[in-house]
Amino acid sequence: MNQQERVSPGTAAPAEGSSCSRLSPWVLLVSALAVKTALMTVGLVVLFHRSCGQYKTLPQNAPGWHCIPNGSASQKDSWKCCPEGWRPFQESCYYFSDDWMPWNESQQNCSGMGSHLVVINTKAEQAFINKEIQMKYQREQINLYIGLRAQKVGQWRWADQTPYNETAAFWRPREPSDDPNELCVVISYKKDVFRNWNDVPCRIHSYRICENAAETI
Ligand code: 2F8
């Protein structure tokens, strides 16, 4: 038996063993840290992604958000936000335009801002809109498109697919005229006239009201 043969079995094995036992805690620690970091990164990415997806982007020409305390008791300590320049009412935000165009373009303009032409569901909403028109335009008479139109005479459809409900419709007396040339609807505003909807040709240029769900944070 030479020297090497004598030393190897007795010394090499313990030496390797002790080197492993010195490294193992570090390897374990580094691995644990790496796993923890990876898990935290994944968690943060998921959270960030969720919270980003939760909030709407602003319409292009809106400079920022305007938030008010949420009045609803069930949502205490939360805020209701509308893009600046939009008006809040209940759970929605409303945009009253400064320019006028046909119905189709009006709807496209609203959808370009992530909204739709206004859908009026209640007497309270109709009252709010009348008041806002009075305040903003201060005009004797003005036409603004709403999100109601018909493909065929009498078959009224709301822009967001809400079913049309005759009991929550606010037509002017003797309207709609049910003329096949008048398939789009405006609010034909006159001061102190509550029921003011009128069917008109879709090609006429009118102001518009866009509506979108308010952002709650
Ligand atoms: O009120 C009757 C009638 O008045 C106008 O036509 C003369 C309206 N047209 C427009 O506002 C473009 C009709 O819709 C209305 O029925």
Residues whose N, C-alpha, C, O or C-beta is under 5 A from the ligand:
A	BS01	2F8	S177 N198 D199 V200
